[in-house]
């Protein structure tokens, strides 16, 4: 049960902030993804691509700390 609460805790705002403060190089990489994904979507698929790019970048920002923990990083 504590494993589930740890994974849920990784989605809180405070835990994300701490994660990104502790992993500076990963933070820079995430900033690149967050800002470039909508432009890549615009280039590939137009306005729908922008929407998909924004959704992908938001999901990547939110899910990366949990994925990092799951991978054992």
Secondary structure, DSSP 8 states (H G I E B T S, - for coil): -HHHHHHHHTTSHHHHHHHHHH-HHHHHHHHHHHHHHHHHHHHHHTHHHHHHHHHHHHHHHHHHHHHHHHHT-
